[in-house]
Amino acid sequence: MYEIVAIATGVLIGLLVQGIAATWVRVTAMALGSVIVGAAVSFISGELRESWAYIIFDVSQVLIAAVLTVVCVSIWRQRPAR
């Protein structure tokens, strides 16, 4: 269940950073948001009680979803209008 939350917030982060013009600010915001949300998801789900390694998985889920969203939106914006 919490994996859906991690992926959905990653998509949301990817959509929100589209409005940032500077690339380095966009990358920093995406990375920082992914770490914060991934750590929060790990804490809320109770996975941190078992092992700190779960943070790596949750942060990577959020980050991968955010990066894929940015790539898909960029491709969608560049396609020619009909």
Jmol script that loads the backbone (N, CA, C; Angstrom):
load data "model"
ATOM      1  N   MET A   1       0.816  -1.200   0.000  1.00  0.00           N
ATOM      2  CA  MET A   1       0.000   0.000   0.000  1.00  0.00           C
ATOM      3  C   MET A   1       0.857   1.260   0.000  1.00  0.00           C
ATOM      4  N   TYR A   2       1.911   1.250   0.816  1.00  0.00           N
ATOM      5  CA  TYR A   2       2.738   2.450   0.919  1.00  0.00           C
ATOM      6  C   TYR A   2       3.603   2.663  -0.320  1.00  0.00           C
ATOM      7  N   GLU A   3       3.808   1.603  -1.110  1.00  0.00           N
ATOM      8  CA  GLU A   3       4.541   1.786  -2.361  1.00  0.00           C
ATOM      9  C   GLU A   3       3.748   2.652  -3.331  1.00  0.00           C
ATOM     10  N   ILE A   4       2.426   2.525  -3.278  1.00  0.00           N
ATOM     11  CA  ILE A   4       1.577   3.370  -4.123  1.00  0.00           C
ATOM     12  C   ILE A   4       1.717   4.831  -3.716  1.00  0.00           C
ATOM     13  N   VAL A   5       1.799   5.077  -2.417  1.00  0.00           N
ATOM     14  CA  VAL A   5       1.979   6.445  -1.925  1.00  0.00           C
ATOM     15  C   VAL A   5       3.320   6.997  -2.395  1.00  0.00           C
ATOM     16  N   ALA A   6       4.363   6.184  -2.321  1.00  0.00           N
ATOM     17  CA  ALA A   6       5.690   6.631  -2.757  1.00  0.00           C
ATOM     18  C   ALA A   6       5.702   6.953  -4.249  1.00  0.00           C
ATOM     19  N   ILE A   7       5.094   6.106  -5.052  1.00  0.00           N
ATOM     20  CA  ILE A   7       5.069   6.341  -6.497  1.00  0.00           C
ATOM     21  C   ILE A   7       4.199   7.543  -6.843  1.00  0.00           C
ATOM     22  N   ALA A   8       3.045   7.669  -6.199  1.00  0.00           N
ATOM     23  CA  ALA A   8       2.150   8.796  -6.479  1.00  0.00           C
ATOM     24  C   ALA A   8       2.791  10.131  -6.086  1.00  0.00           C
ATOM     25  N   THR A   9       3.479  10.171  -4.955  1.00  0.00           N
ATOM     26  CA  THR A   9       4.142  11.416  -4.580  1.00  0.00           C
ATOM     27  C   THR A   9       5.337  11.704  -5.486  1.00  0.00           C
ATOM     28  N   GLY A  10       5.970  10.661  -5.999  1.00  0.00           N
ATOM     29  CA  GLY A  10       7.039  10.870  -6.976  1.00  0.00           C
ATOM     30  C   GLY A  10       6.512  11.495  -8.259  1.00  0.00           C
ATOM     31  N   VAL A  11       5.357  11.023  -8.708  1.00  0.00           N
ATOM     32  CA  VAL A  11       4.727  11.619  -9.893  1.00  0.00           C
ATOM     33  C   VAL A  11       4.360  13.074  -9.603  1.00  0.00           C
ATOM     34  N   LEU A  12       3.842  13.331  -8.425  1.00  0.00           N
ATOM     35  CA  LEU A  12       3.487  14.704  -8.044  1.00  0.00           C
ATOM     36  C   LEU A  12       4.710  15.604  -8.006  1.00  0.00           C
ATOM     37  N   ILE A  13       5.800  15.121  -7.447  1.00  0.00           N
ATOM     38  CA  ILE A  13       7.046  15.902  -7.436  1.00  0.00           C
ATOM     39  C   ILE A  13       7.508  16.165  -8.861  1.00  0.00           C
ATOM     40  N   GLY A  14       7.448  15.149  -9.718  1.00  0.00           N
ATOM     41  CA  GLY A  14       7.853  15.328 -11.117  1.00  0.00           C
ATOM     42  C   GLY A  14       7.007  16.365 -11.834  1.00  0.00           C
ATOM     43  N   LEU A  15       5.719  16.404 -11.540  1.00  0.00           N
ATOM     44  CA  LEU A  15       4.845  17.410 -12.160  1.00  0.00           C
ATOM     45  C   LEU A  15       5.114  18.806 -11.597  1.00  0.00           C
ATOM     46  N   LEU A  16       5.394  18.881 -10.307  1.00  0.00           N
ATOM     47  CA  LEU A  16       5.617  20.193  -9.691  1.00  0.00           C
ATOM     48  C   LEU A  16       6.920  20.844 -10.136  1.00  0.00           C
ATOM     49  N   VAL A  17       7.963  20.047 -10.366  1.00  0.00           N
ATOM     50  CA  VAL A  17       9.248  20.645 -10.746  1.00  0.00           C
ATOM     51  C   VAL A  17       9.281  21.078 -12.203  1.00  0.00           C
ATOM     52  N   GLN A  18       8.260  20.754 -12.976  1.00  0.00           N
ATOM     53  CA  GLN A  18       8.231  21.176 -14.380  1.00  0.00           C
ATOM     54  C   GLN A  18       8.223  22.691 -14.516  1.00  0.00           C
ATOM     55  N   GLY A  19       7.693  23.388 -13.531  1.00  0.00           N
ATOM     56  CA  GLY A  19       7.612  24.843 -13.603  1.00  0.00           C
ATOM     57  C   GLY A  19       8.900  25.558 -13.251  1.00  0.00           C
ATOM     58  N   ILE A  20       9.918  24.836 -12.803  1.00  0.00           N
ATOM     59  CA  ILE A  20      11.191  25.447 -12.425  1.00  0.00           C
ATOM     60  C   ILE A  20      12.062  25.566 -13.665  1.00  0.00           C
ATOM     61  N   ALA A  21      12.542  26.774 -13.921  1.00  0.00           N
ATOM     62  CA  ALA A  21      13.286  27.026 -15.157  1.00  0.00           C
ATOM     63  C   ALA A  21      14.728  26.526 -15.093  1.00  0.00           C
ATOM     64  N   ALA A  22      15.418  26.803 -14.006  1.00  0.00           N
ATOM     65  CA  ALA A  22      16.829  26.428 -13.895  1.00  0.00           C
ATOM     66  C   ALA A  22      16.951  24.921 -13.662  1.00  0.00           C
ATOM     67  N   THR A  23      17.780  24.276 -14.470  1.00  0.00           N
ATOM     68  CA  THR A  23      17.926  22.830 -14.393  1.00  0.00           C
ATOM     69  C   THR A  23      18.492  22.378 -13.050  1.00  0.00           C
ATOM     70  N   TRP A  24      19.496  23.072 -12.544  1.00  0.00           N
ATOM     71  CA  TRP A  24      20.116  22.651 -11.288  1.00  0.00           C
ATOM     72  C   TRP A  24      19.156  22.804 -10.122  1.00  0.00           C
ATOM     73  N   VAL A  25      18.281  23.798 -10.173  1.00  0.00           N
ATOM     74  CA  VAL A  25      17.283  23.965  -9.118  1.00  0.00           C
ATOM     75  C   VAL A  25      16.232  22.855  -9.228  1.00  0.00           C
ATOM     76  N   ARG A  26      15.869  22.503 -10.448  1.00  0.00           N
ATOM     77  CA  ARG A  26      14.900  21.424 -10.672  1.00  0.00           C
ATOM     78  C   ARG A  26      15.435  20.096 -10.157  1.00  0.00           C
ATOM     79  N   VAL A  27      16.697  19.793 -10.463  1.00  0.00           N
ATOM     80  CA  VAL A  27      17.307  18.545 -10.013  1.00  0.00           C
ATOM     81  C   VAL A  27      17.438  18.527  -8.492  1.00  0.00           C
ATOM     82  N   THR A  28      17.834  19.644  -7.906  1.00  0.00           N
ATOM     83  CA  THR A  28      17.968  19.730  -6.453  1.00  0.00           C
ATOM     84  C   THR A  28      16.616  19.569  -5.767  1.00  0.00           C
ATOM     85  N   ALA A  29      15.595  20.226  -6.288  1.00  0.00           N
ATOM     86  CA  ALA A  29      14.260  20.114  -5.704  1.00  0.00           C
ATOM     87  C   ALA A  29      13.730  18.691  -5.811  1.00  0.00           C
ATOM     88  N   MET A  30      13.987  18.049  -6.938  1.00  0.00           N
ATOM     89  CA  MET A  30      13.531  16.679  -7.130  1.00  0.00           C
ATOM     90  C   MET A  30      14.252  15.728  -6.167  1.00  0.00           C
ATOM     91  N   ALA A  31      15.554  15.887  -6.020  1.00  0.00           N
ATOM     92  CA  ALA A  31      16.322  15.018  -5.124  1.00  0.00           C
ATOM     93  C   ALA A  31      15.938  15.251  -3.670  1.00  0.00           C
ATOM     94  N   LEU A  32      15.832  16.498  -3.268  1.00  0.00           N
ATOM     95  CA  LEU A  32      15.484  16.816  -1.887  1.00  0.00           C
ATOM     96  C   LEU A  32      14.065  16.359  -1.554  1.00  0.00           C
ATOM     97  N   GLY A  33      13.150  16.597  -2.470  1.00  0.00           N
ATOM     98  CA  GLY A  33      11.778  16.142  -2.257  1.00  0.00           C
ATOM     99  C   GLY A  33      11.684  14.631  -2.178  1.00  0.00           C
ATOM    100  N   SER A  34      12.466  13.938  -2.990  1.00  0.00           N
ATOM    101  CA  SER A  34      12.455  12.478  -2.972  1.00  0.00           C
ATOM    102  C   SER A  34      12.988  11.924  -1.664  1.00  0.00           C
ATOM    103  N   VAL A  35      14.040  12.535  -1.137  1.00  0.00           N
ATOM    104  CA  VAL A  35      14.596  12.080   0.135  1.00  0.00           C
ATOM    105  C   VAL A  35      13.607  12.323   1.272  1.00  0.00           C
ATOM    106  N   ILE A  36      12.998  13.513   1.291  1.00  0.00           N
ATOM    107  CA  ILE A  36      12.049  13.834   2.365  1.00  0.00           C
ATOM    108  C   ILE A  36      10.832  12.921   2.312  1.00  0.00           C
ATOM    109  N   VAL A  37      10.237  12.770   1.139  1.00  0.00           N
ATOM    110  CA  VAL A  37       9.037  11.948   1.012  1.00  0.00           C
ATOM    111  C   VAL A  37       9.362  10.468   1.226  1.00  0.00           C
ATOM    112  N   GLY A  38      10.479  10.009   0.694  1.00  0.00           N
ATOM    113  CA  GLY A  38      10.866   8.611   0.883  1.00  0.00           C
ATOM    114  C   GLY A  38      11.108   8.267   2.343  1.00  0.00           C
ATOM    115  N   ALA A  39      11.761   9.169   3.062  1.00  0.00           N
ATOM    116  CA  ALA A  39      11.982   8.947   4.490  1.00  0.00           C
ATOM    117  C   ALA A  39      10.666   8.975   5.254  1.00  0.00           C
ATOM    118  N   ALA A  40       9.769   9.876   4.872  1.00  0.00           N
ATOM    119  CA  ALA A  40       8.468   9.958   5.535  1.00  0.00           C
ATOM    120  C   ALA A  40       7.648   8.695   5.293  1.00  0.00           C
ATOM    121  N   VAL A  41       7.668   8.182   4.077  1.00  0.00           N
ATOM    122  CA  VAL A  41       6.927   6.951   3.765  1.00  0.00           C
ATOM    123  C   VAL A  41       7.501   5.772   4.552  1.00  0.00           C
ATOM    124  N   SER A  42       8.820   5.698   4.658  1.00  0.00           N
ATOM    125  CA  SER A  42       9.439   4.627   5.435  1.00  0.00           C
ATOM    126  C   SER A  42       9.061   4.715   6.901  1.00  0.00           C
ATOM    127  N   PHE A  43       9.019   5.916   7.421  1.00  0.00           N
ATOM    128  CA  PHE A  43       8.665   6.114   8.823  1.00  0.00           C
ATOM    129  C   PHE A  43       7.198   5.783   9.077  1.00  0.00           C
ATOM    130  N   ILE A  44       6.315   6.283   8.211  1.00  0.00           N
ATOM    131  CA  ILE A  44       4.881   6.070   8.402  1.00  0.00           C
ATOM    132  C   ILE A  44       4.512   4.595   8.265  1.00  0.00           C
ATOM    133  N   SER A  45       5.146   3.907   7.326  1.00  0.00           N
ATOM    134  CA  SER A  45       4.818   2.495   7.111  1.00  0.00           C
ATOM    135  C   SER A  45       5.387   1.590   8.203  1.00  0.00           C
ATOM    136  N   GLY A  46       6.302   2.102   9.010  1.00  0.00           N
ATOM    137  CA  GLY A  46       6.901   1.302  10.072  1.00  0.00           C
ATOM    138  C   GLY A  46       8.071   0.463   9.616  1.00  0.00           C
ATOM    139  N   GLU A  47       8.521   0.665   8.391  1.00  0.00           N
ATOM    140  CA  GLU A  47       9.645  -0.119   7.873  1.00  0.00           C
ATOM    141  C   GLU A  47      10.954   0.233   8.563  1.00  0.00           C
ATOM    142  N   LEU A  48      11.047   1.423   9.123  1.00  0.00           N
ATOM    143  CA  LEU A  48      12.288   1.829   9.778  1.00  0.00           C
ATOM    144  C   LEU A  48      12.549   1.029  11.048  1.00  0.00           C
ATOM    145  N   ARG A  49      11.497   0.489  11.653  1.00  0.00           N
ATOM    146  CA  ARG A  49      11.686  -0.337  12.847  1.00  0.00           C
ATOM    147  C   ARG A  49      12.405  -1.639  12.507  1.00  0.00           C
ATOM    148  N   GLU A  50      12.225  -2.103  11.282  1.00  0.00           N
ATOM    149  CA  GLU A  50      12.877  -3.345  10.872  1.00  0.00           C
ATOM    150  C   GLU A  50      14.309  -3.103  10.418  1.00  0.00           C
ATOM    151  N   SER A  51      14.508  -2.111   9.529  1.00  0.00           N
ATOM    152  CA  SER A  51      15.846  -1.835   9.016  1.00  0.00           C
ATOM    153  C   SER A  51      15.880  -0.451   8.371  1.00  0.00           C
ATOM    154  N   TRP A  52      17.023   0.214   8.512  1.00  0.00           N
ATOM    155  CA  TRP A  52      17.209   1.522   7.869  1.00  0.00           C
ATOM    156  C   TRP A  52      17.379   1.377   6.360  1.00  0.00           C
ATOM    157  N   ALA A  53      17.644   0.183   5.891  1.00  0.00           N
ATOM    158  CA  ALA A  53      17.843  -0.040   4.450  1.00  0.00           C
ATOM    159  C   ALA A  53      16.575   0.233   3.649  1.00  0.00           C
ATOM    160  N   TYR A  54      15.425   0.187   4.306  1.00  0.00           N
ATOM    161  CA  TYR A  54      14.181   0.450   3.590  1.00  0.00           C
ATOM    162  C   TYR A  54      14.091   1.891   3.088  1.00  0.00           C
ATOM    163  N   ILE A  55      14.831   2.788   3.707  1.00  0.00           N
ATOM    164  CA  ILE A  55      14.845   4.176   3.217  1.00  0.00           C
ATOM    165  C   ILE A  55      15.382   4.216   1.791  1.00  0.00           C
ATOM    166  N   ILE A  56      16.390   3.420   1.513  1.00  0.00           N
ATOM    167  CA  ILE A  56      16.979   3.405   0.169  1.00  0.00           C
ATOM    168  C   ILE A  56      15.933   3.013  -0.871  1.00  0.00           C
ATOM    169  N   PHE A  57      15.145   2.000  -0.560  1.00  0.00           N
ATOM    170  CA  PHE A  57      14.130   1.545  -1.508  1.00  0.00           C
ATOM    171  C   PHE A  57      13.018   2.572  -1.691  1.00  0.00           C
ATOM    172  N   ASP A  58      12.565   3.171  -0.601  1.00  0.00           N
ATOM    173  CA  ASP A  58      11.469   4.135  -0.715  1.00  0.00           C
ATOM    174  C   ASP A  58      11.913   5.421  -1.404  1.00  0.00           C
ATOM    175  N   VAL A  59      13.110   5.896  -1.081  1.00  0.00           N
ATOM    176  CA  VAL A  59      13.631   7.095  -1.747  1.00  0.00           C
ATOM    177  C   VAL A  59      13.831   6.826  -3.229  1.00  0.00           C
ATOM    178  N   SER A  60      14.341   5.644  -3.565  1.00  0.00           N
ATOM    179  CA  SER A  60      14.560   5.345  -4.987  1.00  0.00           C
ATOM    180  C   SER A  60      13.238   5.211  -5.729  1.00  0.00           C
ATOM    181  N   GLN A  61      12.197   4.674  -5.089  1.00  0.00           N
ATOM    182  CA  GLN A  61      10.890   4.604  -5.736  1.00  0.00           C
ATOM    183  C   GLN A  61      10.363   6.000  -6.054  1.00  0.00           C
ATOM    184  N   VAL A  62      10.481   6.897  -5.100  1.00  0.00           N
ATOM    185  CA  VAL A  62      10.004   8.266  -5.309  1.00  0.00           C
ATOM    186  C   VAL A  62      10.823   8.942  -6.403  1.00  0.00           C
ATOM    187  N   LEU A  63      12.135   8.792  -6.351  1.00  0.00           N
ATOM    188  CA  LEU A  63      13.011   9.446  -7.325  1.00  0.00           C
ATOM    189  C   LEU A  63      12.796   8.905  -8.735  1.00  0.00           C
ATOM    190  N   ILE A  64      12.667   7.599  -8.878  1.00  0.00           N
ATOM    191  CA  ILE A  64      12.442   7.018 -10.205  1.00  0.00           C
ATOM    192  C   ILE A  64      11.105   7.479 -10.777  1.00  0.00           C
ATOM    193  N   ALA A  65      10.077   7.522  -9.948  1.00  0.00           N
ATOM    194  CA  ALA A  65       8.775   8.001 -10.422  1.00  0.00           C
ATOM    195  C   ALA A  65       8.849   9.466 -10.834  1.00  0.00           C
ATOM    196  N   ALA A  66       9.579  10.276 -10.079  1.00  0.00           N
ATOM    197  CA  ALA A  66       9.716  11.699 -10.416  1.00  0.00           C
ATOM    198  C   ALA A  66      10.482  11.884 -11.725  1.00  0.00           C
ATOM    199  N   VAL A  67      11.579  11.156 -11.890  1.00  0.00           N
ATOM    200  CA  VAL A  67      12.387  11.283 -13.113  1.00  0.00           C
ATOM    201  C   VAL A  67      11.596  10.809 -14.328  1.00  0.00           C
ATOM    202  N   LEU A  68      10.906   9.684 -14.207  1.00  0.00           N
ATOM    203  CA  LEU A  68      10.102   9.200 -15.337  1.00  0.00           C
ATOM    204  C   LEU A  68       8.983  10.175 -15.689  1.00  0.00           C
ATOM    205  N   THR A  69       8.401  10.811 -14.692  1.00  0.00           N
ATOM    206  CA  THR A  69       7.362  11.808 -14.963  1.00  0.00           C
ATOM    207  C   THR A  69       7.938  13.002 -15.710  1.00  0.00           C
ATOM    208  N   VAL A  70       9.093  13.484 -15.276  1.00  0.00           N
ATOM    209  CA  VAL A  70       9.734  14.620 -15.960  1.00  0.00           C
ATOM    210  C   VAL A  70      10.061  14.259 -17.399  1.00  0.00           C
ATOM    211  N   VAL A  71      10.592  13.067 -17.626  1.00  0.00           N
ATOM    212  CA  VAL A  71      10.937  12.636 -18.987  1.00  0.00           C
ATOM    213  C   VAL A  71       9.686  12.517 -19.852  1.00  0.00           C
ATOM    214  N   CYS A  72       8.643  11.889 -19.323  1.00  0.00           N
ATOM    215  CA  CYS A  72       7.409  11.714 -20.104  1.00  0.00           C
ATOM    216  C   CYS A  72       6.748  13.048 -20.434  1.00  0.00           C
ATOM    217  N   VAL A  73       6.713  13.961 -19.481  1.00  0.00           N
ATOM    218  CA  VAL A  73       6.111  15.274 -19.738  1.00  0.00           C
ATOM    219  C   VAL A  73       6.948  16.055 -20.751  1.00  0.00           C
ATOM    220  N   SER A  74       8.270  15.952 -20.660  1.00  0.00           N
ATOM    221  CA  SER A  74       9.131  16.639 -21.630  1.00  0.00           C
ATOM    222  C   SER A  74       8.925  16.101 -23.041  1.00  0.00           C
ATOM    223  N   ILE A  75       8.821  14.794 -23.180  1.00  0.00           N
ATOM    224  CA  ILE A  75       8.559  14.200 -24.496  1.00  0.00           C
ATOM    225  C   ILE A  75       7.182  14.623 -24.996  1.00  0.00           C
ATOM    226  N   TRP A  76       6.209  14.604 -24.120  1.00  0.00           N
ATOM    227  CA  TRP A  76       4.836  14.982 -24.515  1.00  0.00           C
ATOM    228  C   TRP A  76       4.763  16.445 -24.957  1.00  0.00           C
ATOM    229  N   ARG A  77       5.518  17.313 -24.312  1.00  0.00           N
ATOM    230  CA  ARG A  77       5.514  18.742 -24.691  1.00  0.00           C
ATOM    231  C   ARG A  77       6.204  18.986 -26.037  1.00  0.00           C
ATOM    232  N   GLN A  78       7.167  18.146 -26.395  1.00  0.00           N
ATOM    233  CA  GLN A  78       7.930  18.360 -27.628  1.00  0.00           C
ATOM    234  C   GLN A  78       7.264  17.781 -28.865  1.00  0.00           C
ATOM    235  N   ARG A  79       6.267  16.977 -28.707  1.00  0.00           N
ATOM    236  CA  ARG A  79       5.637  16.382 -29.886  1.00  0.00           C
ATOM    237  C   ARG A  79       4.874  17.469 -30.661  1.00  0.00           C
ATOM    238  N   PRO A  80       4.823  17.334 -31.941  1.00  0.00           N
ATOM    239  CA  PRO A  80       4.161  18.371 -32.756  1.00  0.00           C
ATOM    240  C   PRO A  80       2.663  18.392 -32.526  1.00  0.00           C
ATOM    241  N   ALA A  81       2.114  19.595 -32.571  1.00  0.00           N
ATOM    242  CA  ALA A  81       0.663  19.758 -32.413  1.00  0.00           C
ATOM    243  C   ALA A  81      -0.032  19.353 -33.715  1.00  0.00           C
ATOM    244  N   ARG A  82      -1.223  18.814 -33.595  1.00  0.00           N
ATOM    245  CA  ARG A  82      -1.959  18.404 -34.795  1.00  0.00           C
ATOM    246  C   ARG A  82      -3.006  19.395 -35.146  1.00  0.00           C
TER     247      ARG A  82
END
end "model"
wireframe off; spacefill off
backbone 0.3
color backbone group
